[in-house]
Amino acid sequence: MITSLFIKNYALIDHLQVNFSNGLTIITGETGAGKSILLGGLSLILGKRADVSHINDASKKCIIEATFDIANYNLKAMFNAEDLDYESETIIRREILPSGKSRAFVNDSPVNLNTLTILGKHLIDIHSQHQTLELTNNDFQFQIIDALANNQSSLREYKQKLKEYKETKVKLEKLNNIKAEAIKEHDYNTFLLKELEEANLVIGELESLEIEYETLSNVEEIKEGLTLSNQLLSDEQVGVLTTLATLKSSLYTLSELSGVYKELYNRINSTLIELDDLFSDLESAQEKLEVNPNRLEQVNTKLQAIHNLILKHSVADIDELINIQITLSNKVALSENIDEDIELKLKELNTIKKELDNSSKIIHDQREKAIPQLVFQLENILADLGMENAKFDISVKLENEYLSNGKDSLLFLFMANKGGEFKPLKKAVSGGELSRIMLAIKSILSKYIQLPSIMFDEIDSGISGEISNKMATIMLQMSKTLQVFTITHIPQIAAKGDSHFKVYKEDINNKTTTHLQKLNNDERIVEIAQMLGGEKMSGSAIAHAKQLLN
């Protein structure tokens, strides 16, 4: 319920601060006094788009702030879904800056208008003759029936299963698409995979093969170079090893004389040892080297195959070819196993489908049981509201299609007069009749589900005194379980309220402003007497006003 409202610099409202209580709250005022301004301000709180023309003083920002007690509304999950901090006392604020920019806050956290609209639907329900067109909406008609049928948990289960069904169906379609593509590509992918597998690719192999190819291709030249190197090192007369051995011997004697020569001797000795190792390695390399035209042909063939594959697949090296081989292997395996996956997914889909059918049948049966109860209550309430001949023909029929709220199609037909024919609501009733039907609907719903605060905006237009009295009684009964506001011009309704506010205009310093004043008992007598007899109140009007209030 809304507990307070603050409006500053909005339209004709300069500054307004008002507190509300539960029960039935009456709002009255002369035509043009500004009741629509009040509703406009509330609409901004509920997510309506702002207009800079609403600002009273264009040099200052407009602020509208409302406080709500939402402890009994079960909105924690919705707050979490919208990433908002939940507070049982929630404050919503809208600001319209002189630049035209609008900002919205919930418990001081900035929010967009979409979030504000979602939250607003749970807080205040504003009804005018225009907005009662919601009653002709099929989804709303289902909400009415499901409230009486106590289908909330069944619908939650159905919607969860429907979500699973849709997700599984998408996965099945994806598998079928993969299968269709796999069939087209299977032979080609198998050919490419076989080609790569026959190449026996090894990571890092290309570099070693290229080295081996260069060696085998130049074996004579390499052999000649190694032979010459060995000769230069090992020749008995002029070889490097022979010369160094002689040098080592000549320095040996000197090394015994001085540390300086000892160091030179050691360096020569180290060089000789290193060259001796080098000679051994050269000999070993020469021994291993052989002319092998068969191996050269094998290496050349393997290199050509690898380079052809690299060129064919537009890659840089063997590593990328191996990755392609893995991908192709997965595709081929997938195409060979896809039928099994499709069969499993189809079984899963059929299981969910059976669960959906069972759930939708339960929902359907509950609706069929609730419809006679709904029709009975509606026709009785409308009879009290002057529509004695109003009749409803409501039925649900199980269809094959899975809808958002079950498998039912709904016929919600109405006949206003005897001898007429049943028609859809929007074709069978006037605006005033639709308003009374909406009031009847809301009064019934309030017994079954927790409704948000309701504001009826002159839905009593064109109603006679006796019927308006019954309409007021219905609103009063509704206010026992939820907060009800009604904007009215009818004194019989105004007298039923637990609290009474008057909207009025005032001219101060050549400036017109709109105010909202809570009336005490004496002020209510005056207001209702004026509603009965005009500005010039007669004694009988005052007496009648007191009688209505009592």
C-alpha positions in Angstrom: 0.0 0.0 0.0 1.1 3.6 -0.6 1.7 5.3 2.7 2.9 8.8 1.6 3.1 11.0 -1.5 5.4 14.0 -2.1 5.0 16.1 -5.2 7.1 19.3 -5.9 6.9 21.5 -8.9 4.6 19.3 -11.0 1.9 21.0 -13.2 -0.2 23.2 -10.9 1.2 21.5 -7.7 3.9 23.7 -6.1 4.4 21.5 -3.1 2.3 18.6 -1.7 3.0 16.2 1.1 0.3 13.8 2.1 0.1 10.5 4.1 -2.4 7.7 3.3 -3.8 4.9 5.4 -5.3 1.6 4.5 -9.0 1.1 3.9 -11.2 3.1 1.6 -9.9 6.5 0.7 -12.2 9.1 -1.0 -10.9 11.9 -3.3 -13.3 14.6 -4.3 -13.1 18.0 -5.9 -14.8 20.2 -8.5 -14.2 19.4 -12.2 -10.9 21.0 -13.2 -9.6 21.1 -9.6 -6.6 18.9 -10.4 -7.6 15.3 -9.7 -6.1 14.4 -13.1 -2.9 16.1 -12.1 -2.7 13.9 -9.0 -3.2 10.8 -11.2 -0.6 12.1 -13.6 2.0 12.3 -10.8 1.2 8.8 -9.6 1.6 7.6 -13.2 5.1 8.9 -13.3 5.9 6.8 -10.2 4.5 3.8 -12.1 6.8 4.3 -15.0 5.0 6.6 -17.4 7.3 8.7 -19.6 8.0 12.2 -18.4 7.4 15.4 -20.3 9.2 18.6 -19.5 5.9 20.5 -20.0 4.8 19.0 -16.7 7.3 21.2 -14.8 5.7 24.1 -13.1 8.8 26.3 -12.6 11.0 25.7 -15.6 14.1 26.8 -13.7 13.7 24.0 -11.1 13.5 20.2 -11.2 10.2 18.4 -10.6 10.2 15.7 -7.9 7.6 13.0 -7.2 8.3 10.6 -4.4 6.0 7.8 -3.0 6.6 5.5 0.0 5.0 2.0 -0.1 4.6 -0.7 2.5 5.2 -3.9 0.5 5.7 -6.4 3.4 2.7 -8.5 2.3 3.3 -8.4 -1.5 5.9 -11.2 -1.8 8.1 -9.1 -4.0 11.6 -10.2 -2.9 12.1 -12.5 -5.9 11.1 -9.7 -8.3 13.5 -7.3 -6.5 16.3 -9.8 -6.9 15.5 -10.4 -10.5 15.7 -6.6 -11.1 18.9 -6.4 -9.0 17.3 -4.1 -6.4 17.8 -3.9 -2.7 14.6 -5.1 -1.1 13.0 -3.0 1.7 9.6 -3.6 3.2 9.2 0.2 3.2 10.2 1.0 -0.4 10.6 4.5 -1.7 10.2 5.4 -5.4 11.3 8.8 -6.7 11.1 10.4 -10.1 12.9 13.6 -11.1 12.3 15.6 -14.2 15.2 18.1 -14.8 14.7 21.5 -16.5 16.7 20.0 -19.4 13.9 17.5 -19.9 16.1 14.6 -18.7 14.2 12.2 -16.4 15.7 10.0 -13.6 14.1 7.3 -11.5 15.2 5.7 -8.2 14.0 2.7 -6.1 15.4 2.8 -2.6 18.0 5.3 -3.9 19.2 2.9 -6.6 18.9 4.3 -10.2 16.5 2.3 -12.4 15.2 2.5 -15.9 11.5 3.0 -16.8 11.1 -0.7 -17.7 12.0 -1.7 -14.2 9.8 1.0 -12.8 6.9 -0.2 -14.9 7.4 -3.9 -13.8 7.4 -2.8 -10.1 4.6 -0.3 -10.5 2.2 -3.1 -11.7 2.5 -4.7 -8.3 1.9 -1.5 -6.3 -1.0 0.6 -7.7 -3.7 -0.4 -10.2 -5.4 2.7 -11.6 -8.8 2.1 -13.2 -10.7 4.5 -15.4 -13.4 3.8 -18.0 -10.6 3.7 -20.6 -8.4 1.3 -18.7 -11.2 -1.2 -18.0 -10.6 -2.2 -21.6 -8.1 -4.5 -20.0 -11.1 -6.7 -19.1 -11.6 -7.5 -22.8 -8.0 -8.9 -23.0 -7.9 -12.7 -23.1 -4.8 -12.9 -20.8 -6.6 -10.9 -18.1 -9.7 -13.0 -18.4 -7.5 -16.1 -17.8 -6.0 -14.4 -14.7 -9.5 -14.0 -13.3 -10.4 -17.6 -13.8 -7.0 -18.9 -12.6 -7.3 -16.9 -9.4 -10.6 -18.6 -8.5 -9.2 -22.0 -9.7 -6.2 -21.6 -7.4 -4.0 -22.5 -10.4 -1.0 -20.4 -9.3 1.3 -23.4 -8.4 0.1 -25.5 -11.3 0.8 -22.6 -13.7 4.3 -22.1 -12.3 5.0 -25.8 -12.8 3.5 -25.7 -16.4 5.5 -22.6 -17.3 8.7 -24.2 -16.1 8.0 -27.3 -18.1 7.1 -25.2 -21.1 10.5 -23.5 -20.8 12.2 -26.9 -20.7 10.1 -28.0 -23.7 11.0 -25.0 -25.8 14.7 -25.3 -24.9 14.8 -29.1 -25.7 12.9 -28.5 -28.9 15.5 -25.9 -30.0 18.3 -28.4 -29.1 16.6 -31.1 -31.2 16.2 -28.8 -34.1 19.9 -27.9 -33.8 20.8 -31.6 -33.9 18.7 -32.2 -36.9 20.3 -29.2 -38.6 23.7 -30.6 -37.7 22.7 -34.0 -39.1 21.5 -32.4 -42.4 24.8 -30.5 -42.7 26.8 -33.5 -41.7 25.2 -35.7 -44.3 26.2 -33.1 -46.9 29.8 -32.9 -45.6 30.4 -36.4 -44.3 32.0 -37.8 -47.4 34.2 -34.8 -47.9 35.2 -34.6 -44.3 36.0 -38.3 -44.2 38.3 -37.9 -47.3 40.1 -35.0 -45.8 40.5 -36.8 -42.4 41.9 -40.0 -44.2 44.3 -37.8 -46.1 45.6 -36.2 -42.9 45.7 -39.5 -41.0 47.8 -41.2 -43.8 50.3 -38.3 -43.5 51.1 -39.6 -40.0 51.7 -36.0 -38.8 53.9 -35.4 -35.7 54.3 -32.1 -34.0 57.7 -30.5 -34.8 58.4 -33.1 -37.6 58.6 -30.6 -40.4 61.8 -28.9 -39.2 63.7 -32.3 -38.6 62.6 -33.6 -42.0 63.8 -30.4 -43.8 67.2 -30.8 -42.0 67.4 -34.5 -43.0 66.5 -33.6 -46.6 69.2 -31.0 -46.9 71.7 -33.5 -45.5 70.7 -36.3 -47.8 70.6 -34.0 -50.8 74.2 -32.7 -50.2 75.8 -35.9 -48.9 78.8 -35.8 -51.3 79.6 -32.2 -50.6 79.2 -32.7 -46.8 81.4 -35.9 -47.0 84.1 -34.0 -48.9 84.0 -31.2 -46.3 84.3 -33.5 -43.4 87.2 -35.4 -45.0 89.1 -32.2 -45.6 88.4 -31.1 -42.0 89.7 -34.3 -40.6 92.9 -34.1 -42.7 93.5 -30.5 -41.6 93.2 -31.6 -38.0 95.0 -35.0 -38.1 97.8 -34.8 -40.8 100.9 -36.3 -39.3 103.2 -33.4 -40.5 101.1 -30.3 -40.9 97.8 -31.2 -39.1 96.5 -28.8 -36.5 96.6 -31.5 -33.8 100.2 -32.4 -34.6 101.2 -28.7 -34.5 99.5 -28.1 -31.2 101.0 -31.2 -29.7 104.5 -29.9 -30.6 103.5 -26.4 -29.2 102.3 -28.1 -26.0 105.7 -29.9 -25.6 107.7 -26.7 -26.1 105.7 -24.9 -23.4 105.9 -27.7 -20.9 109.5 -26.9 -20.0 108.7 -23.2 -19.6 105.6 -23.9 -17.5 107.9 -25.3 -14.8 109.8 -21.9 -14.6 107.0 -19.4 -14.1 103.3 -19.1 -13.4 102.9 -17.0 -16.5 104.1 -19.8 -18.7 102.1 -22.3 -16.8 98.9 -20.4 -17.7 99.9 -20.4 -21.4 100.6 -24.1 -21.2 97.2 -24.8 -19.7 95.4 -22.8 -22.3 97.2 -24.7 -25.1 96.4 -28.0 -23.4 92.7 -27.0 -23.2 92.6 -26.1 -26.9 94.2 -29.3 -27.8 91.7 -31.3 -25.8 88.8 -29.4 -27.4 90.2 -29.9 -30.9 90.7 -33.6 -30.1 87.0 -33.9 -29.2 86.1 -32.0 -32.3 88.1 -34.4 -34.4 86.3 -37.4 -32.8 82.9 -35.8 -33.5 84.0 -35.1 -37.2 85.0 -38.7 -37.5 81.7 -39.9 -36.0 79.7 -37.7 -38.4 81.7 -38.9 -41.3 81.1 -42.5 -40.3 77.3 -42.0 -40.0 77.1 -40.2 -43.3 76.0 -42.4 -46.1 74.5 -42.0 -49.5 70.8 -43.3 -49.2 68.8 -42.4 -52.3 65.8 -44.5 -50.9 65.7 -42.5 -47.7 66.1 -39.3 -49.6 63.1 -40.2 -51.7 61.0 -41.1 -48.6 61.9 -37.8 -46.9 61.1 -35.8 -50.1 57.8 -37.6 -50.6 56.8 -36.9 -46.9 57.9 -33.2 -47.2 55.9 -32.8 -50.4 52.8 -34.3 -48.8 53.1 -32.0 -45.8 53.6 -28.9 -47.9 50.7 -29.8 -50.1 48.5 -30.2 -47.0 49.6 -26.9 -45.6 48.8 -25.2 -48.9 45.5 -27.0 -49.2 44.3 -26.1 -45.8 45.8 -22.6 -45.8 47.8 -23.0 -42.6 51.3 -22.2 -41.4 52.6 -25.4 -39.9 51.9 -29.0 -38.8 50.4 -27.9 -35.5 47.5 -26.3 -37.3 47.1 -29.3 -39.5 46.8 -31.5 -36.5 44.2 -29.2 -35.0 42.2 -29.5 -38.3 42.6 -33.3 -38.1 41.1 -33.3 -34.6 38.2 -31.0 -35.7 37.5 -33.3 -38.7 37.7 -36.4 -36.5 35.1 -34.8 -34.2 32.8 -33.9 -37.1 33.0 -37.3 -38.6 32.4 -38.9 -35.2 29.5 -36.6 -34.6 27.9 -37.3 -37.9 28.2 -41.0 -37.3 26.7 -40.7 -33.7 24.2 -38.0 -34.4 21.2 -40.4 -34.8 21.8 -41.7 -31.3 21.8 -38.1 -29.9 18.7 -37.2 -31.8 16.9 -40.3 -30.5 17.8 -39.5 -26.9 16.7 -35.8 -27.3 13.5 -36.9 -28.9 12.7 -39.2 -25.9 13.5 -36.3 -23.6 11.1 -34.1 -25.5 8.3 -36.7 -25.5 8.7 -37.1 -21.7 8.4 -33.3 -21.1 5.5 -33.3 -23.5 3.6 -35.9 -21.5 4.3 -33.8 -18.3 3.0 -30.7 -20.1 -0.1 -32.5 -21.2 -0.8 -33.7 -17.6 -0.1 -30.3 -16.2 -2.3 -28.5 -18.7 -5.1 -31.0 -18.1 -5.0 -30.3 -14.4 -5.1 -26.5 -15.1 -8.0 -27.1 -17.5 -10.0 -29.2 -15.0 -9.5 -26.6 -12.3 -10.7 -23.8 -14.6 -13.8 -25.7 -15.5 -14.6 -26.2 -11.8 -14.0 -22.5 -11.1 -16.0 -21.0 -14.0 -19.5 -21.7 -12.6 -18.5 -20.1 -9.3 -17.1 -17.0 -11.2 -20.3 -16.7 -13.3 -22.5 -17.0 -10.2 -20.6 -14.3 -8.2 -20.4 -12.0 -11.2 -24.1 -12.1 -12.1 -25.1 -11.6 -8.4 -22.8 -8.5 -8.0 -23.9 -7.0 -11.3 -27.6 -7.5 -10.3 -26.9 -5.3 -7.2 -25.3 -2.8 -9.6 -28.4 -2.4 -11.7 -27.6 -5.0 -14.4 -30.2 -7.6 -13.3 -30.3 -9.3 -16.7 -26.5 -9.6 -17.2 -25.5 -13.1 -18.1 -22.1 -14.7 -18.8 -21.2 -17.7 -20.9 -17.6 -18.6 -20.1 -15.9 -21.8 -21.3 -12.5 -23.3 -21.9 -11.5 -25.9 -24.5 -8.3 -28.0 -24.6 -6.4 -27.3 -27.8 -3.3 -29.0 -29.3 -1.0 -26.0 -29.0 1.0 -25.2 -25.9 0.3 -21.7 -24.9 1.9 -19.5 -22.3 -0.7 -20.4 -19.6 -1.8 -23.9 -20.7 -3.5 -25.5 -23.7 -6.9 -23.8 -23.3 -8.7 -21.5 -25.6 -11.2 -19.2 -23.8 -14.6 -17.9 -24.7 -15.6 -15.1 -22.4 -19.1 -14.0 -23.6 -21.6 -11.6 -22.2 -25.3 -10.8 -22.7 -26.6 -7.6 -21.1 -30.3 -8.0 -21.8 -32.9 -10.7 -22.0 -33.6 -11.9 -25.5 -30.1 -10.8 -26.7 -27.3 -13.0 -27.8 -23.9 -13.7 -26.2 -21.1 -11.7 -27.6 -17.4 -10.9 -26.6 -17.3 -8.2 -23.9 -15.9 -5.5 -26.1 -18.8 -5.9 -28.5 -21.5 -6.4 -25.9 -21.2 -3.6 -23.3 -20.9 0.2 -23.0 -18.1 1.9 -21.1 -20.3 2.4 -18.0 -21.3 -1.3 -18.0 -17.7 -2.3 -18.5 -16.7 -0.2 -15.4 -19.3 -2.0 -13.3 -18.1 -5.4 -14.6 -14.5 -4.5 -13.7 -15.5 -3.4 -10.2 -17.3 -6.8 -9.8 -14.2 -8.6 -11.1 -11.8 -6.8 -8.8 -14.1 -7.3 -5.8 -14.1 -11.1 -6.5 -10.3 -11.2 -7.1 -9.6 -9.4 -3.8 -11.0 -12.5 -2.0 -8.5 -14.9 -3.7 -5.3 -13.0 -4.4 -3.3 -10.1 -2.9 -4.1 -7.2 -5.2 -2.1 -4.0 -5.3 -3.6 -0.7 -4.1 -6.5 0.1 -6.5 -7.5 3.6 -7.6 -10.9 3.9 -9.3 -11.1 7.1 -11.4 -14.7 8.1 -11.6 -15.9 4.7 -12.7 -19.2 5.6 -11.1 -20.1 8.1 -13.9 -23.7 7.9 -14.9 -24.7 5.7 -11.9 -27.9 6.4 -10.0 -27.9 7.1 -6.2 -29.1 3.6 -5.2 -26.7 1.8 -7.4 -23.9 4.1 -6.4 -24.6 3.2 -2.7 -24.2 -0.5 -3.6 -21.1 0.3 -5.6 -19.6 2.1 -2.5 -20.5 -1.0 -0.3 -18.5 -3.2 -2.7 -15.5 -0.9 -2.6 -15.8 -0.8 1.2 -15.8 -4.6 1.4 -12.7 -4.7 -0.9 -10.9 -2.2 1.3 -10.9 -4.7 4.2 -8.2 -6.7 2.4 -6.5 -4.0 0.3 -6.1 -0.3 0.0 -8.8 1.3 -2.2 -8.9 4.8 -3.5 -11.8 6.2 -5.5 -12.2 9.6 -7.2 -15.9 10.4 -7.2 -18.6 13.0 -7.7 -21.2 10.9 -5.9 -22.0 11.8 -2.3 -23.2 8.3 -1.4 -19.8 6.9 -2.3 -17.9 9.7 -0.7 -19.6 9.1 2.6 -18.4 5.5 2.7 -14.7 6.3 3.0 -12.5 5.7 5.9 -10.6 8.8 5.0 -11.5 11.7 2.7 -9.3 14.1 0.7 -10.4 17.1 -1.3 -8.6 18.4 -4.3 -9.0 22.2 -4.8 -7.4 25.1 -6.6 -6.2 28.3 -5.0 -5.1 31.6 -6.5 -2.2 33.3 -4.6 -0.3 36.3 -6.0 -1.8 35.8 -9.5 -0.7 32.1 -9.5 -3.0 29.1 -9.5 -1.9 26.1 -7.5 -3.6 22.7 -6.8 -3.8 21.4 -3.2 -4.9 18.1 -1.6 -6.4 18.4 1.9 -7.4 15.7 4.3 -10.9 16.5 5.7 -12.0 16.1 9.3 -15.6 15.0 10.1 -17.0 18.6 10.0 -15.3 19.3 6.7 -16.6 16.1 5.3 -20.1 17.1 6.2 -19.7 20.4 4.3 -18.0 18.7 1.3 -20.7 16.0 1.0 -23.5 18.6 1.5 -22.0 20.7 -1.3 -21.9 17.5 -3.5 -25.6 17.0 -2.7 -26.9 20.6 -3.1 -24.2 22.8 -4.6 -22.3 25.8 -3.0 -25.5 27.1 -1.3 -26.0 24.4 1.2 -29.5 23.9 2.6 -30.2 22.6 6.0 -31.6 19.5 4.4 -28.4 18.9 2.5 -26.3 19.1 5.7 -28.7 16.8 7.4 -28.6 14.4 4.5 -24.8 14.6 4.5 -24.7 13.7 8.3 -27.1 10.9 7.7 -24.9 9.5 4.9 -21.8 9.7 7.1 -23.5 8.0 9.9 
